[in-house]
Amino acid sequence: MKNQPIANQFSPDEHIVLFHGSCLDLLKQIPEHSIQLIITSPPYNIGKEYEKKLKLNDYVNQQAEVIKECERVLTDKGSICWQVGNYVDNGSIIPLDAVLHPVFSDLNLVMRNRIIWYFEHGLHCSRRFSGRYETIIWYTRKVKDYVFNLDPVRVPQKYPAKKYFKGPKAGQYSCNPLGKNPGDVWDIPNVKSNHIEKTEHPCQFPVELIERLVLSMTNRDDWIFDPFVGTGTSIIAALRHGRRGAGAEIIKKYVDLAASRIQKAIKGTLKTRPMYKPKYDPDVSRNKLAIPPWKEINQTLPDQLVIFDKNSEPTNENN
């Protein structure tokens, strides 16, 4: 990967393409059936600085134009992964994966999974439950031999020493020694203020999320394309595993940021959260902030104050 130049126009001979401009303009440069994995998190139409909020039908039509071009450049065994959240309209949420599914279906693409990306941190809501997941909708063509490599993305078994207790395999280990299928609910920290990958971009992919898709849905030297590449995370994940990466971004400061991060990835100096690193546990780490302050002052609190303990029902001695 060392000394790979970053091209600003697409060519099958390149390894890295970072295009400043509309993804539709970049897609025009890409030959049919040449991209193995298209992975992106498009604007959610919620008024971020890089988007103009549209009426929902207009937004879907805009997305459909991009998705149609993505289908054109997809290989016969390739995959499209569209990571989306909710469109919010006057307090009402509309799940974008449900709204966009007909667009993919009309192009004769088959949904293979609806992956739930769960995370613990985000905006706190006061009039509904706080949103703590987004979805990755994964599509392929109507073929049986689409690329899917499970072994590189297996996760540790919960009970690796478990054995069959009866039948012809009694006494043998019952699980795959390489690990288990990660399933379709992924608990991966999102990129917030204290995340090692945090930049000024407000909606940034964690690299490990994309790595799992790259490893399972592509092979070495395949092309990965991100039509809304942002800070270059999809390209970085591709390069880390011997793939080629291309993407488009309309805002110049994010293009420059993506280029800087890609250069660091090439040099091996970009800091990212490793795949499969256990999530931080404040209790295990004995973080003082995880200790409820009311436990320490419980003995001095007035009798009429209601104290909640996780091991008991709320009580009030005066009632």
C-alpha positions in Angstrom: 0.0 0.0 0.0 3.0 2.3 0.4 3.5 5.2 -2.0 0.1 4.8 -3.6 -1.0 8.0 -5.2 -4.5 9.5 -4.6 -6.1 10.0 -8.0 -8.9 12.5 -8.6 -10.4 10.7 -11.6 -11.5 7.1 -11.9 -9.4 4.6 -13.8 -9.4 0.8 -13.4 -5.6 1.0 -13.1 -5.7 3.2 -10.0 -5.9 2.0 -6.4 -7.2 5.1 -4.7 -9.7 7.6 -6.1 -10.9 10.6 -4.1 -13.2 12.8 -6.2 -14.2 16.4 -5.3 -17.7 16.8 -6.7 -21.0 15.0 -7.2 -21.0 11.2 -7.0 -23.0 11.1 -10.2 -20.2 12.8 -12.0 -17.7 10.2 -10.7 -20.1 7.4 -11.5 -20.1 8.4 -15.1 -16.4 7.6 -15.2 -16.8 4.1 -13.8 -17.4 1.2 -16.3 -20.3 -1.1 -15.9 -19.9 -4.1 -13.6 -16.6 -3.0 -12.2 -17.3 -2.4 -8.5 -17.5 -5.3 -6.1 -18.8 -3.4 -3.0 -20.7 -0.2 -2.8 -20.9 1.0 0.8 -22.2 4.3 2.0 -24.1 6.4 4.5 -26.0 8.9 2.5 -27.3 12.2 3.9 -30.5 11.5 5.9 -32.3 14.7 4.8 -32.2 16.2 8.3 -30.6 19.4 7.5 -26.9 18.8 8.1 -24.4 21.3 6.6 -23.7 19.1 3.6 -27.3 18.7 2.5 -30.3 20.8 1.7 -33.4 19.4 3.4 -35.9 18.2 0.8 -39.5 16.9 0.8 -39.3 13.2 1.4 -40.5 12.2 -2.1 -37.8 14.5 -3.6 -35.2 13.0 -1.4 -36.1 9.5 -2.4 -36.0 10.5 -6.1 -32.6 12.0 -5.5 -31.4 8.8 -3.8 -32.9 6.6 -6.5 -30.9 8.4 -9.2 -27.6 7.6 -7.3 -28.7 4.0 -6.5 -29.6 3.3 -10.2 -26.1 4.4 -11.3 -24.6 2.3 -8.5 -26.5 -0.8 -9.7 -25.0 -0.2 -13.2 -21.4 -0.3 -12.0 -22.0 -3.3 -9.6 -20.3 -6.6 -10.5 -22.5 -9.7 -11.1 -21.4 -11.1 -7.7 -21.2 -7.7 -5.9 -23.0 -6.1 -3.0 -24.6 -2.8 -2.1 -24.7 -1.7 1.5 -26.8 1.4 2.3 -26.4 2.5 5.9 -29.3 4.8 7.0 -31.1 6.1 10.0 -34.4 8.0 10.3 -35.8 11.0 8.5 -37.5 13.3 11.1 -40.5 15.4 10.0 -42.1 17.6 12.7 -41.4 15.1 15.5 -42.4 12.0 13.5 -39.7 9.6 12.5 -39.7 7.8 9.1 -37.2 4.8 8.8 -35.3 5.4 5.6 -34.5 1.8 5.0 -38.2 1.1 4.6 -38.7 4.1 2.3 -35.7 3.2 0.1 -36.3 -0.6 -0.1 -38.6 -0.3 -3.2 -35.9 1.6 -5.0 -33.5 -1.4 -4.7 -36.3 -3.9 -5.3 -37.3 -2.2 -8.6 -33.8 -2.7 -9.8 -34.2 -6.5 -9.2 -31.8 -6.4 -6.3 -32.3 -8.9 -3.4 -32.0 -7.9 0.2 -29.7 -10.4 2.0 -29.7 -8.8 5.4 -31.1 -5.9 7.3 -28.2 -5.3 9.8 -28.9 -3.4 13.0 -25.9 -1.2 14.0 -26.4 -0.6 17.7 -24.5 2.0 19.7 -24.8 3.5 23.2 -24.2 7.2 22.6 -26.1 9.9 20.7 -28.7 12.6 21.0 -30.9 12.4 24.2 -34.6 12.7 23.5 -37.2 13.9 26.0 -40.4 13.2 24.2 -39.5 9.7 22.9 -36.9 7.0 23.5 -33.5 8.0 22.4 -32.4 6.6 19.1 -29.5 4.1 19.5 -29.4 2.2 16.3 -29.2 2.6 12.5 -29.6 0.0 9.8 -27.4 -1.3 7.0 -29.5 -2.8 4.2 -27.5 -5.2 2.1 -28.4 -6.1 -1.5 -27.0 -8.3 -4.2 -28.1 -9.4 -7.6 -30.4 -12.4 -8.0 -27.5 -14.9 -8.0 -26.6 -17.7 -5.6 -22.8 -17.2 -5.9 -22.5 -13.6 -4.7 -19.3 -13.1 -2.7 -19.7 -13.7 1.0 -16.7 -14.7 3.1 -17.7 -15.6 6.7 -14.5 -16.8 8.2 -12.6 -13.4 8.2 -15.4 -11.8 10.2 -16.2 -14.5 12.7 -16.3 -13.3 16.3 -15.2 -15.3 19.5 -17.5 -18.1 20.6 -19.4 -17.5 23.8 -18.8 -21.0 25.0 -15.8 -22.4 23.1 -15.5 -25.4 25.3 -19.1 -26.6 24.8 -19.4 -30.1 23.6 -22.2 -32.3 22.1 -23.8 -34.2 25.0 -25.5 -36.9 22.9 -25.6 -38.5 19.4 -22.8 -39.6 17.2 -20.7 -36.4 18.0 -21.0 -36.8 21.8 -17.9 -35.5 23.5 -16.7 -33.5 20.5 -16.6 -29.7 20.5 -19.8 -28.3 19.1 -18.7 -24.9 17.9 -16.5 -23.7 15.0 -13.0 -23.1 16.3 -12.6 -20.0 14.1 -15.5 -18.3 15.9 -19.2 -17.8 15.3 -21.2 -15.8 12.8 -21.5 -12.2 14.1 -25.3 -12.2 13.4 -27.2 -9.2 12.1 -27.1 -7.0 15.3 -23.7 -5.3 15.5 -22.7 -3.6 18.8 -19.9 -1.2 17.6 -19.2 2.2 19.2 -20.1 5.1 17.1 -17.7 8.0 16.5 -18.4 10.5 19.2 -16.3 13.1 21.1 -13.9 10.7 22.8 -13.6 8.2 20.0 -10.0 7.9 18.7 -11.2 8.4 15.1 -13.2 11.6 15.8 -12.9 14.5 13.3 -15.0 17.6 12.7 -17.4 15.7 10.5 -20.7 15.3 12.3 -21.7 11.8 11.0 -18.6 9.7 10.7 -18.3 5.9 10.1 -16.1 3.9 12.5 -13.5 2.1 10.4 -14.3 -1.3 12.1 -17.9 -1.2 10.9 -16.7 -0.9 7.2 -13.9 -3.4 7.7 -16.5 -6.2 8.5 -18.3 -5.5 5.2 -15.1 -5.2 3.2 -13.7 -8.5 4.5 -17.0 -10.4 4.1 -18.1 -9.1 0.7 -14.9 -8.6 -1.3 -11.7 -10.3 -2.2 -8.2 -8.8 -2.5 -7.8 -6.2 -5.2 -11.5 -5.7 -5.6 -13.0 -2.2 -5.9 -14.9 -0.6 -3.0 -16.9 2.5 -3.9 -18.5 5.1 -1.6 -20.7 7.7 -3.3 -20.8 9.9 -0.2 -17.3 9.3 1.1 -17.1 12.0 3.8 -13.8 11.7 5.6 -12.7 8.7 3.6 -13.4 5.9 6.0 -14.6 3.4 3.3 -11.4 4.0 1.3 -9.3 3.5 4.4 -11.0 0.2 5.3 -10.5 -1.0 1.7 -6.8 -0.1 1.6 -6.1 -1.8 5.0 -7.1 -5.1 3.5 -5.5 -5.0 0.1 -8.6 -3.6 -1.8 -9.0 -0.6 -4.0 -11.1 2.4 -2.8 -12.9 5.2 -4.6 -15.3 7.8 -3.4 -16.9 11.3 -4.0 -17.4 14.2 -1.6 -18.9 17.6 -2.5 -17.5 19.7 0.4 -13.8 20.7 0.0 -12.8 20.6 3.6 -14.0 17.0 3.9 -12.1 16.1 0.8 -9.0 17.6 2.3 -9.6 15.8 5.6 -10.2 12.5 3.8 -7.0 12.9 1.8 -5.1 13.5 5.0 -6.5 10.5 6.7 -5.9 8.3 3.7 -2.3 9.4 3.5 -1.9 8.5 7.2 -3.4 5.1 6.5 -1.0 4.6 3.7 1.9 5.4 6.0 0.5 3.3 8.8 0.1 6.3 11.2 -3.7 6.6 11.3 -5.1 5.8 14.7 -8.3 3.7 14.6 -10.2 1.5 16.9 -9.1 -2.1 16.3 -11.7 -4.6 15.1 -13.2 -6.7 17.8 -11.7 -4.6 20.6 -14.0 -5.1 23.6 -16.1 -2.1 24.4 -15.0 0.0 27.3 -16.6 -1.0 30.6 -16.5 1.7 33.2 -17.4 -0.7 36.0 -14.5 -3.0 35.1 -12.2 0.0 34.8 -13.4 1.3 38.1 -14.2 4.7 36.6 -15.3 7.0 39.4 -17.9 8.6 37.1 -19.7 5.2 37.1 -20.4 5.4 40.8 -23.8 7.1 41.5 -23.1 10.1 43.8 -26.4 9.5 45.7 -25.0 6.2 47.0 -22.2 8.0 48.8 -24.6 10.6 50.4 -27.5 8.2 51.0 -27.0 8.2 54.8 -27.3 11.9 55.1 -30.2 12.4 52.8 -33.5 13.6 54.3 -36.0 10.7 55.0 -38.6 12.1 52.6 -36.3 11.9 49.5 -37.0 8.8 47.3 -33.8 6.8 46.6 -33.7 4.4 43.7 -31.6 1.3 44.1 -31.1 -1.1 41.1 -31.7 -4.0 43.5 -35.0 -2.8 44.9 -38.2 -1.0 44.2 -38.4 2.7 44.7 -39.4 3.4 48.3 -40.4 6.4 50.4 -40.5 5.8 54.2 -43.1 8.5 54.7 -45.7 6.8 52.5 
